[in-house]
Amino acid sequence: MSRVREKTSPPLSFYERRAGEVNAAVNGAIQQKQSFGMGLATLGLFACIALYESLVAKNFPLWTVLLPAPFAGYLFLQSRSLQNKILRLFRLGEYYDAGIARLTRNWEALDEGREFSDPDHFYAADLDLFGHGSLFQLICSARTQAGRETLANWMKAPCIWEEALARQDAVSELRERHDLRDALAVAGAVKATDCRPGTFRAWASESSSEFPSWRRAVAFVLPFSFVVLPLLYWFRRIDGPTLLQSLMMAGVLQAGYASASFRHTRSISEGVGPISMELPIVSEIFQIIEREHFTSARLVALADRVRQASPPMNRLKWLIRLLKQRDDAYFTAESYVLLWATQFTMAIDRWRRRYGAPMQDWLAAVGEFEALISLSAYAYEHPQDPFAEMLASGPALEAEGMGHPFLDENVAIRNDVRLGRETQFLIVSGSNMSGKSTFLRAIGLNAVLAWMGAPVRCTRLRISPVTIGAAIRIQDSLVDGQSHFLTEMKRLRRMIDTAGNEPLLFLADEIMSGTNSHDRRIATEWVIRALVLRQAIGVITTHDLALTEIASTGLGGQNVYFEDSGEGGNLHFDYKLRRGLLTHSNALNIAHMLGIDAAATRIADPDRKEIEKVGGSS
């Protein structure tokens, strides 16, 4: 497939076409494998007939039974190769299906990343970073758990200015690299959730005691004696009784040695069990990265880190494979004689002590690379979304044509936002369901995307380094004894404390809705004044028009609003942000639309009859 076609095809059309091609390739490979199976069965039947004709009918020489063997071996190897090909094609098909799901917002088919949720995080729950219908679902296409963890960490913590620019360059380079994303999609034999860097970290940091040097020497000499003694007997250097006595003595010594080393050997061999499942995918990703020649500084640095890792990791994979040979039934006796497990657990332990610490950095490099690959896929899937212009100083957020990333870019209503020295905060009033909460989340999510190094859902975005603080989805807690109002006040207090130490973008929905209008007006001004004095910028929303007075107190605020039109249940929302104050509400219209006013003035006939029945029987 030509690179030109890949660049000019709309992302959804490209994914659907590739998914169809992969599905056709899977069906073809399955049919071919079935043909090879039929060929093997035919050759087996021929061998049976040849065996009968040779041994019973005496018509053919016995060697004719071996004639099908080369052909059978060829078909068997081809069948195994096809099986591996089918498995890789299945994974590639799953990758393109996930891409289609992201573009069509099929949330049920996407990775939710719920294990990264943190109820105490400053904005993760408020902005729907994880879970069903989340930013993680729209971005994550990572093949490994290291990539998923890195991507989640990038979402939850903004990077520094230089790092954001470096990520943007890397994502730009990777945006059209379908071949690289395909290679990563089919790497290894385990799923992403099965490959956990924590397993490697735990193994690398184990505090087991080191094998003494004399044990390594004894482990070599004892098995060697079982080779040397028969050779001495063969060359008549020792007689039979001496050979027997020497072998018995060596056997007793070896049994004692193996018994003394058993616990240490078993703990090491059991420890490598989990990582042996994950090594293939990590090693294959290393090889994929090694083959590439990147130009952006971030990718070049990652590739250099990985190139240092490949030889040691390949050696570890080889050592573990040899250790597992002892489980082969045909090699059990020899493995005991050669102290096979002891030899290779010692070698693996030496490897761990030498490369354990660097290995964690290598895995971190894989995680960063996978996160950048996920961002590049997101950038490809949203070609109209530009990168933000990252300002070195601020605070400032200037967005033109800003939309919510979860909504289809072709139907989402976009608005402009400008926050900075002149306008430090906006007070957004508006009718119910008019889009105030969505507007807040659009600001927060685009800030998250910008400081991840990803494209943003804006026509243009200029943003300075900011820490996001949100109070949008506040939950009370019976277990912790905290009401909704107390929880919100603690979050607002945290915003004030944070703003005193670093630039803050605050987002508060229906601020202080849990108290009366008088107290709400005073306390809200306290909060805004405290934030503005600490140079924070942000947006609050409210239904209480008394709070809109705060914008005219000289604190650098501005009133804006969303409105609706229509009456009697025929409500219409245009979701356009307007300057000024809202002059009406729609709460009564919504109540009328749901029939609540009617329920308050009359009782439906079945209910009336039931009430009269109860009243008559009393």
VOGU-3710 file (C-alpha; in Angstrom, 3 decimals, decimal comma):
1> msrvrektsp> 0,000/0,000/0,000  1,445/3,365/-0,970  2,268/6,021/1,580  0,357/8,593/-0,567  -2,895/6,696/-0,215  -2,351/6,388/3,522  -1,869/10,118/3,870  -4,873/11,153/1,778  -7,388/8,618/3,091  -9,653/9,803/5,917
11> plsfyerrag> -8,666/7,990/9,110  -11,946/6,082/9,489  -11,926/4,962/5,847  -8,299/3,906/6,149  -8,963/1,875/9,302  -12,032/0,213/7,797  -10,134/-0,678/4,639  -7,172/-2,065/6,562  -9,470/-4,036/8,876  -11,097/-5,582/5,801
21> evnaavngai> -7,714/-6,436/4,302  -6,519/-8,016/7,541  -9,724/-10,034/7,859  -9,313/-11,301/4,279  -5,677/-12,206/5,034  -6,774/-14,126/8,147  -9,342/-16,108/6,177  -6,781/-16,872/3,482  -4,193/-18,015/6,018  -6,752/-20,241/7,762
31> qqkqsfgmgl> -7,713/-21,878/4,461  -4,052/-22,406/3,594  -3,406/-23,939/7,022  -6,325/-26,285/6,496  -4,833/-27,286/3,142  -1,520/-28,070/4,826  -3,404/-30,134/7,398  -5,052/-32,122/4,621  -1,625/-32,570/3,019  -0,191/-33,926/6,266
41> atlglfacia> -3,115/-36,312/6,601  -2,593/-37,520/3,024  1,110/-38,086/3,615  0,293/-39,970/6,820  -2,090/-42,229/4,884  0,602/-42,795/2,260  3,103/-43,731/5,001  0,642/-46,237/6,481  0,065/-47,837/3,092  3,812/-47,960/2,427
51> lyeslvaknf> 4,386/-49,549/5,820  1,769/-52,230/5,067  3,189/-52,903/1,618  6,695/-53,155/3,047  6,116/-55,274/6,156  3,070/-57,344/5,197  2,768/-57,529/1,410  6,553/-57,387/0,908  5,996/-55,344/-2,288  8,240/-52,371/-1,368
61> plwtvllpap> 11,489/-52,011/0,510  11,156/-50,678/4,054  12,886/-47,393/3,255  9,899/-46,296/1,139  8,096/-45,514/4,414  10,499/-42,608/4,850  9,719/-41,021/1,475  6,935/-38,737/2,804  9,083/-37,535/5,726  10,722/-34,504/3,983
71> fagylflqsr> 7,390/-33,355/2,598  5,679/-33,875/5,952  8,400/-31,866/7,702  8,006/-29,039/5,209  4,223/-28,964/5,616  4,533/-29,098/9,419  6,923/-26,129/9,511  4,740/-24,169/7,121  1,682/-24,925/9,216  3,403/-23,648/12,380
81> slqnkilrlf> 4,509/-20,522/10,527  0,954/-19,939/9,364  -0,321/-20,359/12,914  2,002/-17,598/14,100  0,951/-15,456/11,142  -2,730/-15,938/11,973  -2,164/-14,925/15,601  -0,337/-11,770/14,521  -3,045/-10,939/11,990  -5,679/-11,336/14,696
91> rlgeyydagi> -3,820/-8,825/16,870  -3,471/-6,451/13,930  -7,191/-6,761/13,270  -7,901/-5,952/16,920  -5,700/-2,850/16,599  -7,676/-1,525/13,630  -10,980/-2,437/15,272  -9,909/-0,361/18,278  -9,071/2,540/15,946  -12,551/2,324/14,424
101> arltrnweal> -14,057/2,215/17,925  -12,167/5,362/18,914  -13,383/7,258/15,876  -16,979/6,066/16,186  -17,021/6,560/19,992  -17,782/2,901/20,659  -16,760/3,233/24,304  -17,613/-0,358/25,245  -14,867/-1,695/22,969  -12,060/0,493/24,355
111> degrefsdpd> -9,560/0,273/27,203  -10,926/2,315/30,121  -7,756/2,436/32,223  -9,787/2,344/35,432  -6,803/1,157/37,465  -5,258/4,611/36,991  -8,224/6,444/38,524  -7,462/8,377/41,702  -10,415/9,919/43,566  -8,074/12,389/45,285
121> hfyaadldlf> -6,489/13,618/42,059  -6,872/17,326/41,354  -8,827/16,876/38,119  -8,808/13,271/36,833  -12,384/12,420/37,833  -13,705/15,911/37,038  -12,405/15,806/33,458  -13,198/12,113/32,780  -9,596/11,091/32,199  -10,310/7,424/32,953
131> ghgslfqlic> -13,264/5,068/32,905  -16,177/4,712/30,525  -16,308/7,609/28,076  -12,855/8,958/28,928  -9,846/10,655/27,395  -7,792/7,533/28,028  -10,124/5,563/25,773  -9,709/8,091/22,960  -5,914/8,169/23,133  -4,545/4,868/24,392
141> sartqagret> -3,415/2,359/21,783  -0,416/1,186/23,818  0,692/-2,408/23,369  2,346/-2,748/26,766  1,428/-1,951/30,333  4,496/0,286/30,528  3,023/2,404/27,736  -0,382/2,534/29,431  1,171/3,621/32,732  3,288/6,300/31,075
151> lanwmkapci> 0,313/7,670/29,145  -1,795/7,793/32,320  0,986/9,626/34,174  1,255/12,173/31,360  -2,485/12,818/31,653  -2,303/13,348/35,404  0,747/15,623/35,497  1,690/18,380/32,996  5,245/18,290/31,708  7,707/21,164/31,533
161> weealarqda> 7,786/23,512/28,548  10,827/21,959/26,813  9,415/18,449/27,190  6,079/19,476/25,645  7,837/20,837/22,565  9,977/17,697/22,282  6,883/15,487/22,433  5,163/17,570/19,764  8,137/17,057/17,430  8,143/13,316/18,112
171> vselrerhdl> 4,393/12,972/17,540  4,660/14,931/14,292  7,341/12,532/13,058  5,317/9,466/14,026  1,897/10,694/12,836  1,984/8,912/9,450  4,025/5,888/10,569  1,335/3,232/10,128  4,014/0,611/9,522  5,588/1,258/12,915
181> rdalavagav> 2,247/1,187/14,723  1,378/-2,058/12,914  4,654/-3,646/14,028  4,047/-2,692/17,650  0,447/-3,904/17,488  1,535/-7,460/16,667  4,599/-7,605/18,935  4,832/-10,473/21,396  2,384/-13,140/22,379  0,656/-11,509/25,347
191> katdcrpgtf> -1,912/-8,775/25,756  -0,987/-5,304/26,951  -2,548/-5,857/30,352  -0,399/-8,984/30,790  2,867/-7,103/30,393  3,458/-5,250/33,641  6,657/-3,284/34,310  5,962/-3,679/38,020  6,861/-7,345/37,602  10,302/-6,396/36,277
201> rawasessse> 10,761/-3,727/38,948  9,944/-6,166/41,735  12,274/-8,789/40,295  15,122/-6,323/39,755  14,885/-4,992/43,317  14,767/-8,365/45,085  17,061/-8,499/48,095  18,089/-12,157/47,911  21,595/-13,074/49,005  24,284/-13,559/46,388
211> fpswrravaf> 25,713/-16,996/45,618  29,197/-17,344/47,200  32,009/-17,628/44,681  32,985/-21,083/45,963  29,520/-22,377/45,112  29,929/-21,320/41,511  33,241/-23,175/41,364  31,796/-26,331/42,946  28,762/-26,206/40,651  31,163/-26,371/37,705
221> vlpfsfvvlp> 33,548/-29,032/39,075  30,968/-31,605/40,234  29,163/-32,041/36,888  32,522/-31,916/35,109  33,655/-34,932/37,158  30,925/-37,058/35,575  32,563/-36,399/32,229  36,226/-36,628/33,279  36,014/-39,870/35,302  34,581/-42,008/32,439
231> llywfrridg> 37,243/-40,552/30,131  39,976/-41,524/32,597  38,556/-45,016/32,719  38,355/-45,124/28,896  42,027/-44,234/28,601  42,840/-46,768/31,353  44,018/-44,195/33,849  41,763/-45,692/36,516  40,220/-49,110/36,942  36,560/-50,083/37,204
241> ptllqslmma> 36,227/-50,143/41,017  37,927/-46,771/41,289  35,565/-45,341/38,653  32,538/-46,677/40,513  33,718/-45,383/43,889  34,585/-41,980/42,403  31,215/-41,653/40,684  29,398/-42,632/43,869  31,377/-40,092/45,870  30,721/-37,378/43,271
251> gvlqagyasa> 27,046/-38,269/43,295  26,834/-37,967/47,089  28,672/-34,642/47,022  26,433/-33,370/44,233  23,271/-34,426/46,064  24,465/-32,634/49,195  25,370/-29,542/47,216  22,019/-29,507/45,418  20,198/-29,915/48,726  22,099/-27,036/50,317
261> sfrhtrsise> 21,391/-24,757/47,314  17,801/-25,883/46,783  15,977/-23,002/48,489  18,116/-20,326/46,909  17,868/-21,930/43,484  14,109/-22,405/43,722  13,448/-18,800/44,794  15,365/-17,481/41,779  13,795/-19,885/39,283  10,304/-19,076/40,589
271> gvgpismelp> 11,053/-15,364/40,397  11,852/-15,484/36,690  8,574/-17,230/35,894  6,446/-14,083/35,539  9,029/-12,080/33,597  9,615/-14,982/31,192  6,068/-14,380/29,922  6,770/-10,701/29,321  10,291/-10,812/27,922  9,290/-11,712/24,333
281> ivseifqiie> 7,129/-8,633/23,808  9,693/-6,322/25,443  12,545/-7,803/23,403  10,554/-7,496/20,176  9,766/-3,856/20,894  13,459/-3,242/21,515  14,236/-4,761/18,126  11,561/-2,666/16,417  12,964/0,545/17,890  16,548/-0,461/17,053
291> rehftsarlv> 15,704/-0,805/13,356  14,374/2,749/13,126  16,287/5,906/12,283  14,512/8,864/13,849  15,117/12,577/13,447  13,356/14,223/16,400  15,503/14,681/19,491  13,127/12,819/21,834  12,907/9,715/19,619  16,653/9,668/18,968
301> aladrvrqas> 17,318/9,756/22,730  14,817/6,948/23,371  16,299/4,814/20,612  19,804/5,292/22,039  18,626/4,125/25,462  16,990/1,061/23,955  19,992/0,115/21,802  22,059/-0,277/24,973  19,411/-2,656/26,306  18,955/-5,145/23,500
311> ppmnrlkwli> 22,085/-7,341/23,954  21,641/-7,815/27,735  17,905/-8,431/27,381  18,508/-11,000/24,659  21,017/-12,722/26,935  18,470/-12,816/29,765  15,869/-14,305/27,444  18,417/-16,947/26,341  19,346/-17,805/29,943  15,713/-18,225/30,967
321> rllkqrdday> 15,009/-20,384/27,918  17,919/-22,654/28,820  16,772/-22,820/32,451  13,353/-24,018/31,312  14,954/-26,873/29,369  15,164/-28,785/32,647  11,354/-29,175/32,457  11,716/-31,212/29,265  10,924/-34,852/30,105  13,695/-36,053/27,781
331> ftaesyvllw> 16,291/-33,947/29,582  15,369/-34,483/33,232  18,086/-36,989/34,125  20,831/-35,057/32,376  19,717/-31,811/34,040  20,169/-33,325/37,492  23,606/-34,690/36,647  24,755/-31,362/35,184  23,236/-29,273/38,005  21,451/-27,478/35,172
341> atqftmaidr> 19,042/-25,430/37,265  21,770/-24,348/39,687  24,107/-23,301/36,883  21,545/-21,101/35,126  19,940/-19,637/38,243  23,409/-18,468/39,203  23,858/-16,911/35,766  20,421/-15,251/35,927  21,150/-13,925/39,418  24,439/-12,423/38,195
351> wrrrygapmq> 22,556/-10,798/35,306  19,983/-9,314/37,672  22,622/-7,828/39,954  24,438/-6,279/37,019  21,541/-5,048/34,872  18,606/-4,801/37,310  18,835/-1,030/37,791  19,476/-0,170/34,105  16,625/-2,485/33,104  14,115/-0,213/34,833
361> dwlaavgefe> 15,331/2,714/32,744  15,057/0,605/29,570  11,464/-0,288/30,410  10,734/3,383/31,100  12,058/4,163/27,611  9,703/1,565/26,142  6,823/3,140/28,073  7,664/6,614/26,755  7,942/5,330/23,207  4,599/3,557/23,464
371> alislsayay> 2,965/6,695/24,874  4,301/8,731/21,964  2,983/6,088/19,563  -0,467/6,445/21,160  -0,315/10,222/20,775  0,756/9,829/17,150  -2,244/7,587/16,451  -4,510/10,184/18,074  -2,888/12,902/15,943  -3,448/10,856/12,784
381> ehpqdpfaem> -7,074/10,179/13,709  -7,756/13,913/14,172  -5,912/15,615/11,301  -7,722/18,942/11,783  -6,518/19,325/15,381  -3,332/21,435/15,636  -0,666/21,432/18,300  -0,931/24,132/20,926  1,456/27,053/20,972  3,303/26,548/24,239
391> lasgpaleae> 4,057/29,827/25,998  7,079/29,938/28,279  5,461/32,359/30,744  1,986/33,344/31,818  -0,494/32,600/33,125  -2,432/32,647/29,864  -4,930/30,555/27,940  -6,146/31,870/24,593  -8,322/29,466/22,606  -10,054/30,030/19,303
401> gmghpflden> -12,646/27,551/18,069  -12,356/25,364/21,173  -14,480/22,195/21,331  -14,865/19,172/23,585  -12,541/16,329/22,450  -15,163/13,643/23,170  -17,634/15,099/20,664  -17,467/14,528/16,926  -15,447/17,427/15,514  -17,971/17,846/12,696
411> vairndvrlg> -20,909/18,540/15,012  -19,330/20,022/18,143  -20,080/23,697/18,780  -16,894/25,651/19,299  -16,255/28,743/21,396  -13,447/31,206/22,045  -11,828/31,678/25,450  -9,285/34,246/26,573  -7,770/34,229/30,055  -4,706/36,148/31,174
421> retqflivsg> -3,560/39,346/32,822  -6,542/41,395/31,635  -9,277/38,805/32,205  -8,244/36,393/34,937  -11,571/34,655/35,373  -14,934/34,105/33,726  -18,261/33,688/35,492  -20,472/31,549/33,283  -24,205/31,725/33,914  -26,742/29,841/31,876
431> snmsgkstfl> -29,795/27,705/31,681  -29,888/24,079/32,706  -28,446/21,735/30,036  -27,065/24,729/28,123  -23,469/23,413/28,106  -21,753/25,038/31,098  -20,203/21,843/32,500  -19,187/20,670/29,025  -17,524/24,044/28,477  -15,473/23,662/31,655
441> raiglnavla> -14,383/20,156/30,700  -13,475/21,319/27,197  -11,098/23,887/28,690  -9,571/21,379/31,090  -9,211/18,560/28,571  -7,567/20,789/25,977  -5,118/21,975/28,616  -4,354/18,325/29,460  -3,837/17,481/25,776  -1,596/20,506/25,259
451> wmgapvrctr> 0,737/19,624/28,124  0,832/15,972/27,082  2,238/17,067/23,737  -0,919/16,004/21,854  -3,015/17,933/19,317  -5,863/19,976/20,797  -9,502/20,372/19,777  -9,106/24,051/18,909  -8,575/26,098/15,801  -5,761/27,726/17,741
461> lrispvtiga> -4,570/27,458/21,329  -1,910/29,445/23,147  -1,279/28,230/26,686  1,311/28,824/29,375  2,454/26,290/31,996  -0,450/25,707/34,380  -1,546/23,201/36,973  -5,205/22,298/36,593  -7,493/22,355/39,613  -11,107/21,291/39,092
471> airiqdslvd> -14,239/21,108/41,217  -16,744/19,788/38,683  -17,724/16,324/39,874  -17,693/16,615/43,658  -18,763/13,548/45,656  -19,835/13,450/49,274  -18,728/10,518/51,429  -20,732/8,894/54,209  -17,748/6,693/55,083  -15,420/9,677/55,503
481> gqshfltemk> -18,141/11,795/57,120  -17,850/14,563/54,507  -20,799/16,372/52,964  -20,839/17,608/49,374  -20,301/21,181/50,563  -17,351/20,306/52,824  -15,720/18,246/50,077  -16,067/21,149/47,659  -14,689/23,657/50,153  -11,639/21,447/50,743
491> rlrrmidtag> -11,043/21,278/47,009  -11,304/25,082/46,716  -8,893/25,463/49,633  -6,492/23,153/47,821  -6,754/25,375/44,750  -5,800/28,421/46,786  -2,804/26,638/48,331  -1,641/25,393/44,935  -1,994/28,830/43,346  0,407/30,179/45,953
501> nepllflade> 3,130/27,848/44,699  2,577/27,443/40,948  0,446/28,825/38,080  -3,107/27,495/38,377  -6,023/27,042/35,984  -9,121/26,637/38,181  -12,441/25,212/36,974  -15,447/25,128/39,316  -18,950/24,051/38,331  -21,959/25,466/40,231
511> imsgtnshdr> -19,620/26,801/42,870  -20,860/26,497/46,471  -24,300/25,288/45,476  -24,702/23,655/48,892  -25,405/26,841/50,857  -27,805/29,798/50,832  -27,507/32,603/48,305  -26,244/35,184/50,830  -23,392/33,060/52,160  -22,655/31,745/48,694
521> riatewvira> -22,142/35,245/47,313  -19,702/36,236/50,061  -17,721/32,975/50,187  -17,408/32,748/46,417  -15,900/36,227/46,275  -13,439/35,216/48,982  -12,343/32,237/46,932  -12,026/34,179/43,676  -10,196/37,038/45,350  -7,728/34,604/46,951
531> lvlrqaigvi> -7,099/32,908/43,595  -6,761/36,135/41,624  -4,347/37,608/44,146  -2,173/34,531/43,551  -2,264/35,134/39,776  -4,488/32,135/39,006  -6,759/32,086/35,971  -9,967/30,118/35,562  -13,685/29,749/35,054  -16,639/29,197/37,391
541> tthdlaltei> -20,253/28,464/36,503  -23,400/29,315/38,446  -27,179/29,528/38,358  -27,158/32,181/41,063  -27,197/35,568/39,326  -25,999/37,204/42,549  -22,564/35,703/41,895  -22,301/37,548/38,587  -21,806/40,755/40,567  -18,298/39,535/41,488
551> astglggqnv> -17,108/40,193/37,922  -17,629/43,928/38,457  -15,658/44,200/41,707  -12,376/45,067/40,003  -10,835/41,614/40,255  -10,370/41,181/36,517  -13,449/39,077/35,822  -15,941/38,909/32,995  -19,517/37,624/32,747  -20,465/35,261/29,943
561> yfedsgeggn> -23,472/32,996/29,485  -25,172/30,209/27,560  -28,856/30,439/26,796  -31,767/28,476/25,396  -34,858/29,371/23,397  -38,392/27,957/23,265  -41,153/27,383/25,765  -43,589/24,686/26,807  -41,154/21,827/26,503  -39,757/22,836/23,108
571> lhfdyklrrg> -36,319/23,852/24,287  -33,457/24,592/21,919  -29,790/25,071/22,826  -27,192/26,543/20,492  -24,278/26,099/22,993  -22,737/29,417/21,936  -20,919/31,461/24,550  -22,059/35,078/24,786  -20,774/38,041/26,750  -22,983/39,520/29,419
581> llthsnalni> -25,639/38,184/31,799  -28,423/35,665/31,299  -31,817/37,228/31,933  -33,990/34,121/32,248  -33,932/30,470/33,330  -35,466/27,286/31,979  -36,016/25,242/35,145  -39,814/25,605/34,935  -39,782/24,743/31,234  -37,863/21,529/31,948
591> ahmlgidaaa> -40,235/20,652/34,794  -43,174/21,227/32,437  -41,504/19,142/29,733  -41,238/16,228/32,176  -44,844/16,624/33,346  -43,965/17,524/36,920  -46,388/20,484/36,991  -49,200/18,257/35,792  -48,371/15,655/38,440  -48,702/18,355/41,089
601> triadpdrke> -52,264/19,307/40,031  -53,891/15,978/39,265  -53,566/12,270/39,978  -53,701/9,709/37,197  -56,835/7,540/37,230  -55,173/4,275/38,393  -53,493/6,124/41,260  -56,744/7,931/42,196  -58,687/4,656/42,350  -55,998/3,085/44,549
611> iekvggss> -56,054/6,082/46,912  -59,861/6,057/47,119  -59,786/2,305/47,809  -57,340/2,751/50,658  -59,302/5,706/52,016  -62,598/3,788/51,933  -61,196/0,828/53,818  -59,761/2,902/56,626
//
